[in-house]
């Protein structure tokens, strides 16, 4: 099965940039996703990137994809206290999109 | 309407009870999913429905019984649960299975089995 790993915790000061990293094992995935989960809530799709892209920018969010190293990152510019949450990368399993494996999750703490 | 609505938000049930979780979406999505999430862990897939038919059962114990009465509704029937089944149960939907554009999640039902 797919292994998707993330660092557990990241702490940044308000106004700084945050970079959340994700590594995966299956190179056949064509879409890769980032989700945000606030306390007591479900997951919110933040953005996704198609595998023929190296970078995608969406307002304060920048996704970088290194297919060779199987590494995905999410950069949040000008991090705000409202960005405090758990961030999950997600990768479809090989053979189709019926199954998506979520990363272990990174808890982002923003210090005012 | 761009939401997935789950009810109830919280549920406490005894090990001999029968209860149901409900999920509803009106986005015209034809794929619906049940996930289980334990504290500080990622969501784990339980079931996938595609066009109202069960497509994937991730070897879930039979005390969990899914049902998709129509394209907008997804239920999860619970019977004789164990305390270790206590978790956040998340419903999600997507346009179709394999469309690649990600899922819309509900806010979940927090289940406690006593």
Interface residues (C-beta under 8 A of the other chain):
Chain A: X30 X31 X33 X35 X40 X41 X42 X43 X44 X45 X48 X88 X90 X92 X96 X97 X98 X99 X100 X102 X103 X104 X105
Chain B: X4 X6 X40 X41 X42 X43 X45 X48 X50 X55 X56 X90 X92 X97 X98 X99 X100 X101 X102 X103 X104 X105 X106 X107 X108 X110
